Amino acid sequence: MVNKGMSLKLQVFLLISCLTVFSFSFGLYNNISTMRDYLNEQLASHAQGAAHSLGLSISPYMNEQNLVVAETMTNVIFDSGYYQLIQFTDIDEVVQFKRTIDFPTLSVPNWFMASFPLQPPIMTSEVSDGWRLAGQLSVQSHVGISYNNLWHHAVTSLTTTFILLIITLLIAYFILKAVLRPLKTIEQQANSASKKRFITNPIIPFTTELKAVVDAMNQMIANIQRAFKEQTQLAENLAKHAYIDSLTELPNRRALLKNFESIQSTNTPQKNQFYLGLIALPSLKSINDKQGYAAGDAYIKLGANIISKQLNQITEIQLYRVSGSEFAFLSPLTEDAVKLVHKQLIDILVANKTEHDVEDGFAKYTVTCIGANESFSDTLKRLDSQLTTNPYCDKHAELILSQADNSHHTREEWAHILTHFTEYFINELKHCNQDNFELKCIPLDDFFDLLLQPVVDNQQSIMYVESFVGFKFNGESLPTLDVFSMADKLGVLLELEQAITCFIFYKLTHIKKTPIAINISNQAIQSSAFTHWLFNLYQLQQKKLPPLLYEIKESGVILSSAVTTSFINKAKELKIDIVIENFGSNLNSFHYIRNLNVDFTKLDPCFVHDIDQADTRFFVQTVTQICHGIGLKVIAAQLETPAMIGIFSNIHVDGLQGNGLYAVQNLTTLIPVTLDSSWSCTLQLSDFCPPSNHEAE
């Protein structure tokens, strides 16, 4: 509570409680003190009355012969127990008789008697023998009964005071709760705003000051919502106009070109394979000529719906409309995935050829593997040639890829490789304890490499460092896409993700303070078992790790917003920041982003590589303003040239990343070989290779 602060309601209630307790305690003390003074007066009065009464009673017996009668009368009164001292002294101050009693043991606590002492006075009365003064009678009342009375009075007063105190505090609590209830909704509204959830407060307090605060907050939230809505609508309209075909609502040729260039700028021969497919509707011209353009449009929309519905069943495949009668799809695929797409497309094209009797056939298609450094126009020319000479349009068409497949491994070999990657995790790491975790992870160095690339701000300071994992087997570097694709196909994807996570956590123990981002796949986020394991592992290793960020793809958010939100909320509880990758690739980006508690958005690479276009630049600037308006930082990745870096710096993007700034670096090159495994450091930009010193791999 001290670290998080103390609520105003609690502070006020504690203040009221302290004042109330002090007031009631003082009142109780004053009550008991008043009762004590009253009892002292009663003891004095009682003793004075007894002295007068007894003095008159014994005055006839003051001669020497009858003095024993006076003493007997005194004994009778003393034995009543109400007196502590009765003494008769003659005129020569000689004590003739005296009765006293020791202070008895009482049921009253000693501390109470010490705190509230009773001091009964000794009262005197002159005794006469006729006209002659015979002596003086002294009487002191006994305090035992008075102490008992004072103690019972104190207990009763304390009980009553305590009950009144509880009732008073309860009343004060409920009054305070009612008065400050709107303040709780203001706090919730402020916390929601800090998490990018902008909601108005429907409760209007009657307290003038709080009402002014609520009205101001609601007005501010309304302005933010209106500005966000207007800018979002503008950005969506720009995106639709620039990248969406108005008839089919599919991405257009320009969007395809952007993605193609983005792929070619980041893909290398030893990494992932990408395939481009071309689908033509050959009967469009005859339909337009014979039935009119409306029928032609209907034919195009029908073809788009059928093909996109079929391709949507396979993840990461996007259909584009590139011209009047032509569609294309672009995706990173394995050879098995290409064969699956081929079979599904052939089946659907044959079925619709039979169902829709059109003059030149319903549709035909071809597909090719994109060559390294191959231009978009060259690839499209090759596809046009294939579509003319050898299109796939019947179920007997055999798939022939014009580019050689880089994968030389059979399914059995992949099973052996993935077993090699995951078996060690299952047998050794899955149930190991915290103490020997790092020791157990050392053999993972034979399977994986940890690669790092910094994200820097405009002042050339590290915002965070993104981590990547490279796969190796028997000295061979394996394509990341193929590894994950085959792991998914063979049912060991989550085990592979867990092994990779253990490896990353183990390697990150060498890094201190520098924030490190880890990529989490869509399949991992969707698995409750994996996320539970991930957060448990993080909590066990948290003290040894640097600050972490999780990078998740926008497609994962679109796939399941509820599951992704739950994952993000759990991460935020553990102080882990969140980065949304490929932001802006979906038109729904602005609808979900304001409801997620994320920290960074990383622009989709297609916008980065098309930034030299004025409308793309304006769109990115609008996106940046929208994100800044709700407290998000924007990152541009895959920056390759100084011109791109300069443009993004001028439009106030928060973070920059790419080989044009600093190249990807293997962690093993940062750890001095002369030092042992306990070595650790804070990463600096000087640890990474600038572009002038970097040679493309």
DRENNUNU-827220 format. One record per residue (C-alpha): residue in three letters; x, z, y. Coordinates in steps of 0.001 Angstrom, whole numbers, padded with zeros to 6 digits, always signed. Layout:
<pts>
ALAXZY/...
</pts>
This chain:
<pts>
MET+000000+000000+000000/VAL+002894+000722+002316/ASN+004360-002737+001767/LYS+001025-004497+002145/GLY-000098-002349+005055/MET-003073-000052+005416/SER-006558-001272+006195/LEU-008188-000323+009494/LYS-011123+001271+007674/LEU-008769+003488+005690/GLN-006796+004438+008792/VAL-009934+005355+010741/PHE-011410+007199+007776/LEU-008182+009175+007284/LEU-008164+010052+010974/ILE-011791+011188+010843/SER-011104+013106+007634/CYS-008103+014888+009120/LEU-010018+015838+012266/THR-013031+016940+010223/VAL-010957+019021+007816/PHE-009084+020587+010731/SER-012344+021351+012532/PHE-014038+022850+009493/SER-010911+024813+008538/PHE-010665+026267+012008/GLY-014374+027101+011931/LEU-013996+028795+008559/TYR-011027+030818+009775/ASN-012874+031808+012930/ASN-015933+032808+010887/ILE-013912+035049+008572/SER-011985+036553+011515/THR-015249+037316+013329/MET-016628+038982+010194/ARG-013428+041018+009889/ASP-013721+042231+013498/TYR-017370+043088+012865/LEU-016476+045104+009772/ASN-013728+046948+011669/GLU-016314+047924+014264/GLN-018747+048967+011535/LEU-016052+051096+009867/ALA-015316+052810+013191/SER-019005+053407+013886/HIS-019590+054679+010372/ALA-016651+057095+010607/GLN-017702+058325+014072/GLY-021252+058991+012887/ALA-020013+060841+009826/ALA-017660+062938+011964/HIS-020467+063985+014306/SER-022949+064700+011518/LEU-020520+066598+009338/GLY-019145+068504+012328/LEU-022612+069806+013223/SER-023309+070654+009586/ILE-020195+072793+009133/SER-020142+074445+012590/PRO-022064+077617+011393/TYR-019407+078209+008751/MET-016287+078287+010890/ASN-015445+081939+010300/GLU-012837+082722+007730/GLN-015277+084062+005145/ASN-017571+080989+005194/LEU-014913+078282+005620/VAL-015109+077598+001910/VAL-018781+076555+002398/ALA-017710+074022+005056/GLU-015082+072674+002677/THR-017664+072381-000100/MET-019987+070426+002176/THR-017079+068151+003091/ASN-016283+067540-000579/VAL-019847+066470-001271/ILE-019743+063850+001509/PHE-016217+062656+000593/ASP-017141+062187-003056/SER-019719+059594-002031/GLY-016791+057136-001928/TYR-017366+055802+001562/TYR-014489+057684+003142/GLN-010762+057422+002868/LEU-009857+060567+004867/ILE-011691+063726+005968/GLN-009589+066469+007579/PHE-010383+069657+009535/THR-007764+071099+011863/ASP-008202+074419+013736/ILE-007391+074953+017364/ASP-003852+075814+016406/GLU-003536+072368+014760/VAL-003320+073947+011349/VAL-005012+071865+008657/GLN-007649+074038+007049/PHE-008785+071482+004488/LYS-008143+067797+003877/ARG-009456+065190+001461/THR-007801+061757+000963/ILE-007979+059013-001649/ASP-005319+056503-002724/PHE-006007+052853-001984/PRO-007838+051620-005093/THR-007272+048343-006962/LEU-009781+045778-005709/SER-010989+042408-007021/VAL-009985+040912-003691/PRO-006729+038830-003766/ASN-003767+040452-002062/TRP-003036+037322-000028/PHE-006530+037502+001401/MET-006137+041136+002405/ALA-002762+040305+003934/SER-004267+037426+005895/PHE-007330+039320+007077/PRO-006353+043023+007181/LEU-009019+045674+007887/GLN-007790+048572+010010/PRO-010436+051308+010105/PRO-009731+053819+012932/ILE-009662+057618+012442/MET-012628+058991+014386/THR-012726+062657+015526/SER-015362+065203+016434/GLU-014939+068743+017883/VAL-016451+071524+015814/SER-017741+074707+017606/ASP-018286+078208+016301/GLY-021024+079232+018656/TRP-019588+079024+022141/ARG-016075+078975+020813/LEU-014155+075747+019924/ALA-013257+076121+016268/GLY-011275+072935+015664/GLN-011369+069136+015194/LEU-012811+067084+012328/SER-011179+063691+011583/VAL-012936+061003+009490/GLN-011729+057548+008347/SER-014007+055155+006461/HIS-012930+053609+003157/VAL-012097+049808+003371/GLY-012732+048898-000272/ILE-016387+047973+000113/SER-015668+046228+003406/TYR-012919+044147+001788/ASN-015324+043169-000979/ASN-017949+042226+001573/LEU-015425+040238+003607/TRP-014173+038397+000471/HIS-017700+037485-000684/HIS-018517+036366+002825/ALA-015377+034218+002889/VAL-016192+032621-000499/THR-019756+031878+000591/SER-018563+030438+003896/LEU-015926+028343+002142/THR-018473+026922-000300/THR-020909+026123+002458/THR-018175+024639+004630/PHE-016875+022508+001759/ILE-020335+021154+000999/LEU-020887+020377+004675/LEU-017437+018768+004826/ILE-018214+016473+001861/ILE-021596+015546+003302/THR-020054+014881+006712/LEU-017280+012715+005254/LEU-019754+010753+003148/ILE-021927+010120+006165/ALA-018863+009144+008194/TYR-017693+006821+005385/PHE-020973+004966+005120/ILE-021312+004690+008894/LEU-017730+003433+009130/LYS-018314+001027+006248/ALA-021398-000376+007936/VAL-019640-000734+011271/LEU-016497-002334+009830/ARG-018142-004441+007120/PRO-017900-007574+009291/LEU-014169-006884+009628/LYS-013821-007317+005852/THR-015461-010730+006020/ILE-013122-011629+008920/GLU-010142-010630+006748/GLN-011466-012711+003834/GLN-011994-015632+006197/ALA-008412-015331+007478/ASN-007000-015080+003939/SER-009031-018118+002888/ALA-007705-020066+005867/SER-004136-019186+004882/LYS-004920-020649+001440/LYS-006298-023871+002998/ARG-009937-022890+002372/PHE-011757-023124+005687/ILE-015120-021354+005538/THR-017345-019988+008277/ASN-018446-016363+008401/PRO-022254-016029+008185/ILE-022264-012287+009006/ILE-022506-011639+012743/PRO-021689-007975+013568/PHE-023569-005958+016180/THR-020314-004483+017504/THR-019467-006443+020640/GLU-015722-006720+020049/LEU-016095-007753+016408/LYS-018811-010237+017315/ALA-016427-011922+019748/VAL-013735-012155+017040/VAL-016192-013609+014480/ASP-017488-016174+016970/ALA-013934-017224+017858/MET-012901-017506+014186/ASN-015997-019523+013293/GLN-015420-021847+016218/MET-011780-022346+015235/ILE-012729-023046+011599/ALA-015423-025482+012713/ASN-012909-027336+014889/ILE-010408-027515+012010/GLN-013105-028768+009628/ARG-014243-031395+012103/ALA-010692-032566+012835/PHE-009859-032619+009121/LYS-013017-034564+008317/GLU-012408-037106+011063/GLN-008741-037634+010175/THR-009560-037768+006476/GLN-012211-040393+007074/LEU-009744-042385+009164/ALA-007059-042177+006477/GLU-009500-043159+003731/ASN-010734-046122+005748/LEU-007148-047235+006368/ALA-006307-046930+002672/LYS-009423-048824+001598/HIS-008820-051568+004126/ALA-005158-051979+003214/TYR-005064-051354-000518/ILE-008575-051672-001990/ASP-010411-054863-002910/SER-013843-054708-001254/LEU-015715-056477-004078/THR-014431-054620-007143/GLU-013131-051469-005383/LEU-009906-051847-007368/PRO-006430-051714-005812/ASN-005466-055098-004426/ARG-002390-057320-004635/ARG-000678-055412-001851/ALA-001055-052116-003740/LEU+000366-053791-006851/LEU+003343-055126-004903/LYS+004052-051659-003458/ASN+003985-050004-006863/PHE+006099-052761-008384/GLU+008786-052370-005716/SER+008669-048608-006081/ILE+009228-048944-009835/GLN+012105-051373-009421/SER+013816-049144-006872/THR+013866-046159-009215/ASN+013924-047679-012689/THR+017173-048523-014454/PRO+017759-050300-017743/GLN+018570-047117-019623/LYS+015452-045355-018392/ASN+011748-046111-018754/GLN+010236-049531-019496/PHE+007424-050891-017341/TYR+005028-053642-018296/LEU+003018-056003-016133/GLY-000064-057677-017543/LEU-002065-060542-016032/ILE-005749-061095-016840/ALA-007578-064243-015699/LEU-011299-065056-015575/PRO-011112-068830-016170/SER-014824-069557-015708/LEU-015017-068399-012089/LYS-014733-071880-010550/SER-017407-073418-012778/ILE-019778-070500-012116/ASN-019234-070767-008365/ASP-019880-074533-008475/LYS-022963-074422-010698/GLN-024589-071050-009994/GLY-023302-070127-006546/TYR-020889-067573-005138/ALA-023224-064649-005768/ALA-023107-065358-009493/GLY-019323-065729-009239/ASP-019063-062319-007577/ALA-021223-060819-010312/TYR-018932-062385-012925/ILE-015860-060877-011238/LYS-017462-057423-010992/LEU-018543-057574-014628/GLY-015051-058501-015742/ALA-013504-055772-013575/ASN-015858-053121-014951/ILE-015295-054091-018589/ILE-011516-054320-018345/SER-011012-051194-016193/LYS-013274-049163-018485/GLN-011135-050210-021449/LEU-007813-049533-019721/ASN-008942-046168-018342/GLN-008916-044829-021879/ILE-005115-045037-021732/THR-003368-042763-019250/GLU-001220-044089-016413/ILE-002585-047666-016563/GLN-003990-049004-013298/LEU-005927-052258-012973/TYR-005454-054361-009825/ARG-007244-057447-008470/VAL-004481-059780-007346/SER-006492-062898-006492/GLY-009959-064397-006773/SER-010060-064665-010568/GLU-006968-062733-011586/PHE-006390-059083-012395/ALA-003191-057277-013286/PHE-002190-053969-014802/LEU+001097-052150-014331/SER+002246-049141-016311/PRO+005190-047428-017988/LEU+004563-047991-021694/THR+006298-047716-025014/GLU+006237-050608-027443/ASP+003561-048875-029527/ALA+001458-048311-026418/VAL+001760-052007-025476/LYS+000548-052982-028933/LEU-002402-050584-028580/VAL-003315-052052-025194/HIS-002991-055555-026633/LYS-005330-054766-029523/GLN-007938-053115-027305/LEU-007887-055937-024755/ILE-008150-058633-027436/ASP-011105-056809-029025/ILE-012971-056456-025747/LEU-012237-060046-024627/VAL-013394-061517-027938/ALA-016541-059387-027902/ASN-017454-060461-024362/LYS-016612-064126-025096/THR-019310-064015-027752/GLU-021762-062031-025624/HIS-021337-064001-022395/ASP-021512-067740-023011/VAL-019370-069128-020208/GLU-017914-072616-020035/ASP-014165-071863-020028/GLY-014244-068530-021853/PHE-014796-065008-020571/ALA-011176-063967-019978/LYS-007598-064397-021163/TYR-004489-062341-020561/THR-000761-062021-021082/VAL+001770-059218-020683/THR+005515-058957-020165/CYS+008206-056320-019879/ILE+009641-056152-016372/GLY+013312-056990-016298/ALA+015854-054880-014471/ASN+016108-055950-010815/GLU+013498-058678-011424/SER+011472-059549-008324/PHE+007702-059419-008187/SER+007398-063162-007587/ASP+009654-063997-010550/THR+007707-061729-012869/LEU+004411-063192-011685/LYS+005677-066750-012164/ARG+006675-065903-015719/LEU+003242-064431-016358/ASP+001512-067494-014873/SER+003540-069701-017183/GLN+002685-067568-020201/LEU-000978-067515-019213/THR-000992-071308-019079/THR+000994-072039-022248/ASN+000270-069109-024543/PRO-002590-066848-023372/TYR-003984-064041-025516/CYS-007706-064674-025896/ASP-008605-064409-029611/LYS-008093-061817-032306/HIS-005414-063877-034050/ALA-003149-063816-030966/GLU+000173-062213-031810/LEU+001858-060092-029144/ILE+005182-061564-028016/LEU+007129-059769-025287/SER+009340-061978-023225/GLN+011769-059177-022435/ALA+013659-057364-025145/ASP+012520-053879-025900/ASN+015114-051257-025057/SER+013928-048902-027748/HIS+015864-049311-031005/HIS+014312-046370-032816/THR+011649-046535-035478/ARG+008809-044040-035728/GLU+010679-042172-038475/GLU+013780-042003-036316/TRP+011742-040659-033397/ALA+010240-038029-035674/HIS+013758-036978-036671/ILE+014936-036906-033027/LEU+011961-034848-031816/THR+012279-032474-034750/HIS+015894-032069-033708/PHE+014735-031184-030155/THR+011871-028828-031061/GLU+012885-027196-034346/TYR+015461-024961-032705/PHE+012897-023721-030171/ILE+010340-022966-032883/ASN+012806-021166-035146/GLU+015042-019371-032642/LEU+013543-019219-029145/LYS+009803-018886-029508/HIS+009925-015214-030449/CYS+013340-014123-029179/ASN+013550-011053-026955/GLN+014601-010950-023347/ASP+018063-009520-023977/ASN+019418-012380-026083/PHE+017445-015221-024445/GLU+020435-016766-022658/LEU+022633-016496-025733/LYS+019985-018181-027867/CYS+019604-021020-025341/ILE+023256-022105-025397/PRO+022765-024667-028240/LEU+020213-026480-026050/ASP+023160-027879-024081/ASP+023620-030299-026989/PHE+020078-031682-026505/PHE+019455-031755-022757/ASP+021123-032202-019368/LEU+019871-030548-016183/LEU+019924-032902-013197/LEU+019403-031776-009605/GLN+018554-033498-006332/PRO+018038-031689-003001/VAL+015092-032001-000647/VAL+016362-031553+002912/ASP+014666-031005+006247/ASN+015426-032809+009492/GLN+018191-030298+010263/GLN+019937-031200+006983/SER+019214-027850+005402/ILE+018055-027524+001807/MET+014324-026895+001517/TYR+014512-026807-002258/VAL+016242-028642-005102/GLU+014227-030648-007616/SER+015288-030438-011261/PHE+015086-033175-013898/VAL+015924-033131-017578/GLY+017888-035821-019392/PHE+017664-036262-023170/LYS+020595-037070-025432/PHE+020970-037566-029165/ASN+024205-038375-030979/GLY+025836-039391-027701/GLU+022944-041681-026705/SER+020867-041150-023540/LEU+017178-041495-024381/PRO+014490-042898-022027/THR+012411-040018-020680/LEU+009158-041920-021038/ASP+009814-042796-024680/VAL+010671-039193-025532/PHE+007493-037791-023997/SER+005303-040601-025280/MET+006498-040225-028860/ALA+006293-036440-028648/ASP+002661-036767-027599/LYS+001982-039266-030385/LEU+003644-037055-033014/GLY+001883-033898-031806/VAL+004949-031960-030637/LEU+004632-032494-026879/LEU+003955-028839-026027/GLU+006824-027637-028203/LEU+009089-030136-026432/GLU+007874-028892-023034/GLN+008564-025306-024101/ALA+012069-026162-025288/ILE+012762-027947-021984/THR+011431-024981-019991/CYS+013666-022554-021915/PHE+016631-024825-021221/ILE+015841-025026-017489/PHE+015381-021249-017170/TYR+018643-020700-019021/LYS+020554-023098-016759/LEU+018976-021736-013593/THR+020541-018337-014201/HIS+023669-019959-012704/ILE+021859-020531-009402/LYS+021022-017806-006913/LYS+018724-017863-003885/THR+018352-021662-003717/PRO+014695-022583-004481/ILE+014423-024861-007522/ALA+011447-027092-008367/ILE+010389-027681-011974/ASN+008092-030555-012958/ILE+005071-029555-015055/SER+003285-032342-016916/ASN-000473-032860-016904/GLN-000717-032146-020630/ALA+001099-028826-020202/ILE-001178-027700-017378/GLN-004248-028539-019441/SER-003017-026326-022299/SER-003991-022682-021812/ALA-001548-021670-024565/PHE+001352-023332-022752/THR+000500-021935-019313/HIS+000093-018419-020763/TRP+003487-018735-022460/LEU+005079-020203-019308/PHE+003968-017391-017009/ASN+004917-014717-019544/LEU+008395-016223-019889/TYR+008773-016374-016111/GLN+007820-012719-015726/LEU+010399-011735-018343/GLN+013168-013814-016737/GLN+012096-013486-013084/LYS+014915-011167-012013/LYS+017544-013611-013294/LEU+016015-016727-011749/PRO+016184-018198-008235/PRO+012923-018764-006313/LEU+010841-021361-008177/LEU+008449-024145-007270/TYR+006227-026058-009684/GLU+005691-029765-009054/ILE+002425-031117-010480/LYS+001101-034640-010315/GLU-001942-035555-008273/SER-003426-037209-011339/GLY-003483-033780-013015/VAL-005551-032367-010180/ILE-007974-035292-010403/LEU-008129-034946-014199/SER-009277-031317-014127/SER-009578-029598-010791/ALA-010765-026282-012266/VAL-007871-025967-014742/THR-005306-026988-012113/THR-006744-024529-009589/SER-006484-021715-012128/PHE-002861-022662-012831/ILE-002028-022750-009114/ASN-003679-019391-008436/LYS-001722-017729-011244/ALA+001509-019254-009942/LYS+000781-018005-006418/GLU+000230-014488-007769/LEU+003807-014664-009049/LYS+005095-015968-005676/ILE+005752-019484-007049/ASP+005229-022309-004542/ILE+003367-025485-005515/VAL+004204-029126-004786/ILE+001670-031958-005305/GLU+003458-035172-006334/ASN+002235-038733-005720/PHE-000014-037500-002938/GLY-002207-040202-001450/SER-002298-042378-004559/ASN-005974-041518-005018/LEU-008708-041881-002414/ASN-009940-038411-003342/SER-006658-036827-002251/PHE-008099-035394+000948/HIS-011192-034019-000758/TYR-009313-031720-003127/ILE-006234-030806-001101/ARG-007985-028522+001382/ASN-009336-026411-001492/LEU-005998-025867-003217/ASN-003504-023153-002316/VAL-000448-025429-002342/ASP+002625-025499-000126/PHE+004020-029050-000217/THR+002703-032574-000682/LYS+005090-035289-001832/LEU+003981-038734-000701/ASP+003293-041384-003293/PRO+006403-043618-003593/CYS+004389-046770-002841/PHE+003946-045574+000760/VAL+007655-044809+001019/HIS+008732-048283-000029/ASP+006170-049974+002213/ILE+006961-047847+005267/ASP+008303-050839+007215/GLN+004705-052111+007480/ALA+002960-050914+010653/ASP-000347-050029+008986/THR+001412-048088+006211/ARG+003436-046241+008813/PHE+000265-045376+010716/PHE-001413-044248+007488/VAL+001534-041998+006545/GLN+001578-040527+010047/THR-002147-039775+009763/VAL-001637-038148+006357/THR+001196-036059+007792/GLN-000985-034871+010683/ILE-003797-033960+008288/CYS-001455-031948+006071/HIS+000153-030197+009035/GLY-003338-029345+010313/ILE-004034-027291+007175/GLY-000559-025792+006897/LEU+001023-028125+004320/LYS+004541-029510+004462/VAL+005017-033204+003695/ILE+007929-034629+001697/ALA+009022-038254+001411/ALA+010966-038981-001786/GLN+012836-042013-003154/LEU+014440-042762+000212/GLU+017089-045410-000380/THR+018121-046755+003053/PRO+019026-045287+006454/ALA+016141-047253+007984/MET+013596-045510+005736/ILE+015154-042134+006469/GLY+014990-042770+010219/ILE+011322-043816+010120/PHE+010218-040740+008182/SER+012238-038465+010455/ASN+010497-039957+013495/ILE+006995-039400+012101/HIS+007773-035692+011564/VAL+007804-035572+007783/ASP+009097-032128+006819/GLY+011284-032963+003808/LEU+013401-035950+002778/GLN+014672-036801-000699/GLY+016369-039758-002332/ASN+019620-041420-003266/GLY+019908-042643+000308/LEU+020570-039018+001241/TYR+022019-037226-001769/ALA+022327-038479-005309/VAL+021078-036788-008453/GLN+023774-034429-009706/ASN+024316-033004-013186/LEU+024514-029217-013057/THR+027555-029266-015313/THR+029515-030938-012497/LEU+028694-028002-010225/ILE+029892-025286-012601/PRO+033677-024899-012563/VAL+035031-025307-016077/THR+037485-022459-015529/LEU+034678-019942-015120/ASP+032612-018307-017825/SER+028867-018580-018424/SER+028109-015667-016090/TRP+029194-017692-013058/SER+026479-018268-010435/CYS+026239-019518-006872/THR+023950-020608-004070/LEU+023744-024396-003896/GLN+024985-026138-000758/LEU+024538-029728+000392/SER+028269-030186-000018/ASP+027733-029799-003771/PHE+025832-033102-003863/CYS+027219-036605-003486/PRO+026272-038399-000248/PRO+025308-042069-000599/SER+028704-043346+000504/ASN+030322-041530-002398/HIS+027666-042277-004935/GLU+027840-045073-007395/ALA+024538-046027-008979/GLU+024342-045232-012590/
</pts>
